[in-house]
Amino acid sequence: MKLEERAEQASNWKKTGTYNCTQSVLMAFKDELGMDEEKILELGAGFAAGMGCMESTCGALIGAVMVRGVKSGGQGTPRLAREMLEKFREKTGAVLCKDLKGRDTGKVLCPCEECVRNAVMLIGE
């Protein structure tokens, strides 16, 4: 499956409420993670609305870092995570869920389904 197709599917899952942001990103790479759907959903369950509903780090970004960690066998994951966060911030304007949603400013920087799409695309960069 092409990366763009994975991004579209993940975005649709989030848009329809099928999965939270983290789960949507993880499920887009189910075939590469070596886990069944139940385990993926359990793994991503606590990251809704910016980790524990605290509107902290974007769940889509967390999911993308998890996928990169698995794909790299854990090698260089801290460096990869930093690079991904920087690229995500450049694309979306923030990395915190509350800032992306515009909770304090009233200005949405990036809707959740677009954050999911951007996070999936980062995995291929």
GROMACS elastic network, one bead per residue, 0.5 to 0.9 nm:
[ bonds ]
;  ai    aj funct       b0    kb
    1     4     6  0.83709   500
    1     5     6  0.64530   500
    1     6     6  0.68118   500
    2     5     6  0.52592   500
    2     6     6  0.64364   500
    2     7     6  0.87609   500
    3     6     6  0.50330   500
    3     7     6  0.61581   500
    3     8     6  0.86331   500
    3   120     6  0.73962   500
    3   121     6  0.65249   500
    3   123     6  0.85263   500
    3   124     6  0.69145   500
    4     7     6  0.50016   500
    4     8     6  0.61568   500
    4     9     6  0.86201   500
    4   117     6  0.84407   500
    4   120     6  0.83080   500
    4   121     6  0.70853   500
    5     8     6  0.50794   500
    5     9     6  0.61347   500
    5    10     6  0.85187   500
    5    28     6  0.88836   500
    6     9     6  0.51877   500
    6    10     6  0.60689   500
    6    11     6  0.84983   500
    6    25     6  0.84397   500
    6    27     6  0.89828   500
    6    28     6  0.52642   500
    6    29     6  0.74627   500
    6   117     6  0.83918   500
    6   120     6  0.71108   500
    6   121     6  0.84651   500
    7    10     6  0.51764   500
    7    11     6  0.60551   500
    7    12     6  0.85831   500
    7    25     6  0.78942   500
    7    28     6  0.72237   500
    7   116     6  0.72267   500
    7   118     6  0.75066   500
    7   119     6  0.80679   500
    7   120     6  0.52837   500
    7   121     6  0.63940   500
    8    11     6  0.51075   500
    8    12     6  0.61721   500
    8    13     6  0.86844   500
    8   116     6  0.89486   500
    8   117     6  0.65174   500
    8   120     6  0.89773   500
    9    12     6  0.50994   500
    9    13     6  0.62356   500
    9    14     6  0.87554   500
    9    24     6  0.82098   500
    9    28     6  0.68417   500
    9   117     6  0.86277   500
   10    13     6  0.51222   500
   10    14     6  0.63969   500
   10    15     6  0.86254   500
   10    19     6  0.87271   500
   10    21     6  0.82965   500
   10    23     6  0.86109   500
   10    25     6  0.57123   500
   10    26     6  0.84513   500
   10    27     6  0.72620   500
   10    28     6  0.56319   500
   10   113     6  0.79321   500
   10   116     6  0.65282   500
   10   117     6  0.66917   500
   10   120     6  0.77497   500
   11    14     6  0.52256   500
   11    15     6  0.60523   500
   11    16     6  0.86298   500
   11    21     6  0.84693   500
   11    24     6  0.71931   500
   11    25     6  0.82940   500
   11   112     6  0.81964   500
   11   114     6  0.66832   500
   11   115     6  0.82246   500
   11   116     6  0.56144   500
   11   117     6  0.54374   500
   12    16     6  0.60117   500
   12    17     6  0.83701   500
   12    18     6  0.83493   500
   12    24     6  0.85449   500
   12   113     6  0.71804   500
   13    16     6  0.53847   500
   13    17     6  0.61194   500
   13    19     6  0.57991   500
   13    20     6  0.80459   500
   13    21     6  0.85648   500
   13    23     6  0.89520   500
   13    24     6  0.59824   500
   13   113     6  0.83601   500
   14    17     6  0.50638   500
   14    18     6  0.60798   500
   14    19     6  0.55664   500
   14    20     6  0.59089   500
   14    21     6  0.60078   500
   14    23     6  0.86010   500
   14    24     6  0.61104   500
   14   112     6  0.73392   500
   14   113     6  0.56706   500
   14   116     6  0.75193   500
   15    18     6  0.77474   500
   15    19     6  0.87162   500
   15   112     6  0.78257   500
   15   113     6  0.56839   500
   16    19     6  0.80446   500
   17    20     6  0.68393   500
   18    24     6  0.80603   500
   19    22     6  0.78768   500
   19    23     6  0.55317   500
   19    24     6  0.54551   500
   19    27     6  0.87350   500
   19    41     6  0.80339   500
   19    45     6  0.88103   500
   20    23     6  0.53028   500
   20    24     6  0.60128   500
   20    25     6  0.87822   500
   20    44     6  0.78458   500
   20    45     6  0.74707   500
   20    47     6  0.78615   500
   20    48     6  0.56668   500
   20    49     6  0.79570   500
   20    59     6  0.79197   500
   20    60     6  0.84246   500
   21    24     6  0.51661   500
   21    25     6  0.64746   500
   21    26     6  0.87638   500
   21    44     6  0.84253   500
   21    47     6  0.78397   500
   21    48     6  0.65670   500
   21    49     6  0.78976   500
   21    50     6  0.88914   500
   21    58     6  0.80501   500
   21    59     6  0.53396   500
   21    61     6  0.84617   500
   21    62     6  0.89103   500
   21    63     6  0.76816   500
   21   112     6  0.70388   500
   21   113     6  0.76640   500
   21   115     6  0.80842   500
   21   116     6  0.60499   500
   22    25     6  0.53637   500
   22    26     6  0.62406   500
   22    27     6  0.85717   500
   22    41     6  0.88152   500
   22    43     6  0.88777   500
   22    44     6  0.53994   500
   22    45     6  0.76817   500
   22    46     6  0.88022   500
   22    47     6  0.62573   500
   22    48     6  0.69599   500
   22    58     6  0.83260   500
   22    61     6  0.73896   500
   22    62     6  0.64134   500
   22    64     6  0.77923   500
   22   116     6  0.79191   500
   23    26     6  0.50245   500
   23    27     6  0.58589   500
   23    28     6  0.84765   500
   23    40     6  0.68687   500
   23    41     6  0.57823   500
   23    42     6  0.85817   500
   23    43     6  0.78906   500
   23    45     6  0.69469   500
   23    47     6  0.83877   500
   23    48     6  0.86041   500
   23    59     6  0.83751   500
   23    60     6  0.79567   500
   23    63     6  0.69934   500
   24    27     6  0.52107   500
   24    28     6  0.62805   500
   24    41     6  0.89072   500
   24    44     6  0.86743   500
   24    60     6  0.75892   500
   24    63     6  0.80935   500
   24   116     6  0.71825   500
   25    28     6  0.52622   500
   25    29     6  0.70318   500
   25    59     6  0.88431   500
   25    60     6  0.61248   500
   25    61     6  0.84262   500
   25    62     6  0.88835   500
   25    63     6  0.55551   500
   25    64     6  0.63530   500
   25    67     6  0.81961   500
   25   116     6  0.63427   500
   25   117     6  0.81737   500
   25   119     6  0.72779   500
   25   120     6  0.61033   500
   26    29     6  0.54711   500
   26    30     6  0.63115   500
   26    33     6  0.80515   500
   26    40     6  0.66472   500
   26    41     6  0.82271   500
   26    43     6  0.89788   500
   26    44     6  0.75490   500
   26    60     6  0.87176   500
   26    63     6  0.57284   500
   26    64     6  0.72687   500
   26    66     6  0.78299   500
   26    67     6  0.66306   500
   26   120     6  0.88734   500
   27    31     6  0.82940   500
   27    33     6  0.88528   500
   27    37     6  0.72522   500
   27    40     6  0.68845   500
   27    41     6  0.79735   500
   28    31     6  0.79837   500
   28   120     6  0.78580   500
   29    32     6  0.53518   500
   29    33     6  0.62628   500
   29    67     6  0.73376   500
   29   120     6  0.88959   500
   30    33     6  0.52262   500
   30    34     6  0.69732   500
   30    35     6  0.67432   500
   30    36     6  0.72594   500
   30    37     6  0.72049   500
   30    40     6  0.76806   500
   31    34     6  0.66219   500
   31    35     6  0.80465   500
   31    36     6  0.88346   500
   32    35     6  0.83265   500
   32    67     6  0.85200   500
   32    70     6  0.84017   500
   32    71     6  0.75908   500
   33    36     6  0.84547   500
   33    40     6  0.86107   500
   33    67     6  0.72157   500
   33    70     6  0.66354   500
   33    71     6  0.76862   500
   35    38     6  0.80994   500
   35    39     6  0.61526   500
   35    40     6  0.63805   500
   36    39     6  0.55645   500
   36    40     6  0.63668   500
   36    41     6  0.87822   500
   37    40     6  0.50894   500
   37    41     6  0.61063   500
   37    42     6  0.85508   500
   38    41     6  0.52302   500
   38    42     6  0.61900   500
   38    43     6  0.86271   500
   39    43     6  0.60176   500
   39    44     6  0.86036   500
   40    43     6  0.50623   500
   40    44     6  0.62365   500
   40    45     6  0.84754   500
   41    44     6  0.52411   500
   41    45     6  0.58302   500
   42    45     6  0.51911   500
   42    46     6  0.79523   500
   43    46     6  0.73704   500
   43    47     6  0.86930   500
   44    47     6  0.58107   500
   44    48     6  0.77973   500
   44    59     6  0.84334   500
   44    62     6  0.89782   500
   44    63     6  0.73756   500
   45    48     6  0.65146   500
   45    52     6  0.87836   500
   46    49     6  0.89445   500
   46    51     6  0.60470   500
   46    52     6  0.54282   500
   46    53     6  0.82009   500
   47    50     6  0.58523   500
   47    52     6  0.54703   500
   47    53     6  0.72447   500
   47    57     6  0.87946   500
   47    58     6  0.82404   500
   47    59     6  0.54021   500
   47    60     6  0.87003   500
   47    62     6  0.78430   500
   47    63     6  0.86451   500
   48    51     6  0.54881   500
   48    52     6  0.60145   500
   48    53     6  0.56993   500
   48    54     6  0.86531   500
   48    55     6  0.84310   500
   48    58     6  0.85657   500
   48    59     6  0.61610   500
   49    52     6  0.67042   500
   49    54     6  0.65663   500
   49    55     6  0.52741   500
   49    56     6  0.76516   500
   49    57     6  0.87323   500
   49    58     6  0.73305   500
   49    59     6  0.67296   500
   49    97     6  0.66352   500
   49    98     6  0.83854   500
   50    53     6  0.55188   500
   50    54     6  0.56383   500
   50    57     6  0.50958   500
   50    59     6  0.52275   500
   50    60     6  0.86794   500
   50    62     6  0.89273   500
   50    96     6  0.70162   500
   50    97     6  0.51385   500
   50    98     6  0.75971   500
   51    54     6  0.59054   500
   51    55     6  0.65591   500
   51    56     6  0.59604   500
   51    57     6  0.66054   500
   51    58     6  0.74384   500
   51    59     6  0.63713   500
   51    62     6  0.87401   500
   51    97     6  0.88343   500
   52    55     6  0.77344   500
   52    56     6  0.83201   500
   53    56     6  0.77928   500
   54    57     6  0.87399   500
   54    97     6  0.84348   500
   54    98     6  0.83292   500
   55    58     6  0.73259   500
   55    59     6  0.89336   500
   55    96     6  0.65521   500
   55    99     6  0.82705   500
   55   101     6  0.88921   500
   56    59     6  0.83659   500
   56    95     6  0.81944   500
   56    96     6  0.50117   500
   56    97     6  0.54668   500
   56    98     6  0.66917   500
   56    99     6  0.88552   500
   57    60     6  0.87135   500
   57    61     6  0.73904   500
   57    62     6  0.71888   500
   57    95     6  0.57945   500
   57    97     6  0.57733   500
   57    98     6  0.85470   500
   58    61     6  0.53438   500
   58    62     6  0.64202   500
   58    63     6  0.88458   500
   58    94     6  0.88635   500
   58    95     6  0.57758   500
   58    96     6  0.52684   500
   58    98     6  0.84039   500
   58   100     6  0.81063   500
   58   112     6  0.88631   500
   58   115     6  0.80260   500
   59    63     6  0.61676   500
   59    64     6  0.86055   500
   59    96     6  0.89323   500
   59    97     6  0.75946   500
   59   115     6  0.88497   500
   59   116     6  0.83792   500
   60    63     6  0.51039   500
   60    64     6  0.62704   500
   60    65     6  0.87594   500
   60   112     6  0.80859   500
   60   113     6  0.89898   500
   60   115     6  0.62580   500
   60   116     6  0.50234   500
   60   117     6  0.84089   500
   60   118     6  0.83875   500
   60   119     6  0.57879   500
   60   120     6  0.79982   500
   61    64     6  0.50125   500
   61    65     6  0.62643   500
   61    66     6  0.86298   500
   61    84     6  0.79403   500
   61    85     6  0.73222   500
   61    88     6  0.76685   500
   61    95     6  0.76910   500
   61   115     6  0.77183   500
   61   116     6  0.75810   500
   61   118     6  0.85406   500
   61   119     6  0.54419   500
   61   120     6  0.84323   500
   61   122     6  0.88818   500
   62    65     6  0.51941   500
   62    66     6  0.62695   500
   62    67     6  0.87638   500
   62    81     6  0.88736   500
   62   119     6  0.86271   500
   63    66     6  0.50358   500
   63    67     6  0.62729   500
   63    68     6  0.86875   500
   63   116     6  0.89284   500
   63   119     6  0.78361   500
   63   120     6  0.86029   500
   64    67     6  0.51226   500
   64    68     6  0.62072   500
   64    69     6  0.85568   500
   64    81     6  0.86421   500
   64    84     6  0.82912   500
   64   116     6  0.87774   500
   64   119     6  0.56284   500
   64   120     6  0.62303   500
   64   121     6  0.88708   500
   64   122     6  0.73274   500
   64   123     6  0.61876   500
   65    68     6  0.50832   500
   65    69     6  0.60878   500
   65    70     6  0.87265   500
   65    77     6  0.77356   500
   65    78     6  0.89986   500
   65    80     6  0.77007   500
   65    81     6  0.56478   500
   65    84     6  0.74517   500
   65    85     6  0.87768   500
   65   119     6  0.86881   500
   65   123     6  0.79012   500
   66    69     6  0.50588   500
   66    70     6  0.64140   500
   66    71     6  0.86892   500
   66    77     6  0.88287   500
   66    81     6  0.88662   500
   67    70     6  0.51920   500
   67    71     6  0.61059   500
   67    72     6  0.85306   500
   67   123     6  0.74434   500
   68    72     6  0.59234   500
   68    73     6  0.83260   500
   68    74     6  0.80168   500
   68    77     6  0.71677   500
   68    80     6  0.75840   500
   68    81     6  0.80604   500
   68   123     6  0.62650   500
   69    72     6  0.52477   500
   69    73     6  0.59909   500
   69    75     6  0.72847   500
   69    76     6  0.81319   500
   69    77     6  0.54145   500
   69    78     6  0.87337   500
   69    80     6  0.82629   500
   69    81     6  0.84596   500
   70    73     6  0.50522   500
   70    74     6  0.60826   500
   70    77     6  0.89589   500
   71    74     6  0.76039   500
   72    75     6  0.54871   500
   72    76     6  0.74646   500
   72    77     6  0.72523   500
   73    76     6  0.87220   500
   73    77     6  0.84725   500
   74    77     6  0.54518   500
   74    78     6  0.87292   500
   75    78     6  0.84540   500
   76    79     6  0.54516   500
   76    80     6  0.61477   500
   76    81     6  0.85670   500
   77    81     6  0.58216   500
   77    82     6  0.84879   500
   78    81     6  0.50547   500
   78    82     6  0.62681   500
   78    83     6  0.87090   500
   79    82     6  0.52005   500
   79    83     6  0.62930   500
   79    84     6  0.86114   500
   80    83     6  0.51093   500
   80    84     6  0.60751   500
   80    85     6  0.85831   500
   81    84     6  0.50405   500
   81    85     6  0.61080   500
   81    86     6  0.86061   500
   82    85     6  0.51205   500
   82    86     6  0.62210   500
   82    87     6  0.86563   500
   83    86     6  0.51821   500
   83    87     6  0.62018   500
   83    88     6  0.85083   500
   84    87     6  0.51269   500
   84    88     6  0.59300   500
   84    89     6  0.84686   500
   84   119     6  0.83939   500
   84   122     6  0.65482   500
   84   123     6  0.80961   500
   84   125     6  0.87445   500
   85    88     6  0.50411   500
   85    89     6  0.60724   500
   85    90     6  0.85949   500
   85    94     6  0.89333   500
   85    95     6  0.68291   500
   86    89     6  0.51656   500
   86    90     6  0.62795   500
   86    91     6  0.88004   500
   86    95     6  0.85107   500
   87    90     6  0.50415   500
   87    91     6  0.63075   500
   87    92     6  0.86317   500
   87   122     6  0.76804   500
   88    91     6  0.51538   500
   88    92     6  0.59661   500
   88    93     6  0.76932   500
   88    94     6  0.73940   500
   88    95     6  0.68665   500
   88   115     6  0.84884   500
   88   118     6  0.71837   500
   88   119     6  0.71188   500
   88   122     6  0.75082   500
   89    92     6  0.52181   500
   89    95     6  0.56015   500
   90    93     6  0.56968   500
   90    94     6  0.76005   500
   91    94     6  0.83022   500
   91   118     6  0.77255   500
   92    95     6  0.76939   500
   92   100     6  0.73903   500
   92   109     6  0.63373   500
   92   110     6  0.58536   500
   92   114     6  0.88111   500
   92   115     6  0.74278   500
   92   118     6  0.82246   500
   93    99     6  0.83959   500
   93   100     6  0.73139   500
   93   109     6  0.63828   500
   93   110     6  0.78841   500
   94    97     6  0.79832   500
   94    99     6  0.62100   500
   94   100     6  0.59070   500
   94   109     6  0.76532   500
   94   110     6  0.86464   500
   95    98     6  0.88180   500
   95    99     6  0.74139   500
   95   100     6  0.70184   500
   96    99     6  0.53650   500
   96   100     6  0.62223   500
   96   101     6  0.86392   500
   97   100     6  0.50673   500
   97   101     6  0.60530   500
   97   102     6  0.84214   500
   97   103     6  0.87113   500
   97   112     6  0.86413   500
   98   101     6  0.51554   500
   98   102     6  0.59853   500
   98   103     6  0.52773   500
   98   104     6  0.74071   500
   99   103     6  0.62919   500
   99   104     6  0.72233   500
   99   105     6  0.78916   500
   99   107     6  0.85439   500
   99   108     6  0.76203   500
   99   109     6  0.72220   500
   99   110     6  0.89401   500
  100   103     6  0.79454   500
  100   107     6  0.83468   500
  100   108     6  0.58327   500
  100   110     6  0.53140   500
  100   111     6  0.70915   500
  100   112     6  0.81017   500
  100   115     6  0.84745   500
  101   104     6  0.86218   500
  101   105     6  0.88820   500
  101   106     6  0.79584   500
  101   107     6  0.72564   500
  101   109     6  0.63351   500
  101   110     6  0.66373   500
  101   111     6  0.65627   500
  101   112     6  0.77774   500
  102   105     6  0.50913   500
  102   109     6  0.64816   500
  102   110     6  0.86317   500
  103   106     6  0.57496   500
  103   107     6  0.76333   500
  103   108     6  0.78434   500
  104   107     6  0.81740   500
  105   108     6  0.80499   500
  108   111     6  0.66829   500
  110   113     6  0.82555   500
  110   114     6  0.61835   500
  110   115     6  0.62093   500
  111   114     6  0.53902   500
  111   115     6  0.63056   500
  111   116     6  0.88060   500
  112   116     6  0.62002   500
  112   117     6  0.86292   500
  113   116     6  0.50724   500
  113   117     6  0.62801   500
  113   118     6  0.86892   500
  114   118     6  0.60304   500
  114   119     6  0.84123   500
  115   118     6  0.50727   500
  115   119     6  0.60052   500
  115   120     6  0.86058   500
  116   119     6  0.51050   500
  116   120     6  0.62546   500
  116   121     6  0.86646   500
  117   120     6  0.53193   500
  117   121     6  0.63159   500
  117   122     6  0.87776   500
  118   121     6  0.51176   500
  118   122     6  0.62403   500
  119   122     6  0.51038   500
  119   123     6  0.68019   500
  120   123     6  0.54585   500
  120   124     6  0.74495   500
  121   124     6  0.56034   500
  121   125     6  0.69374   500
  122   125     6  0.51493   500
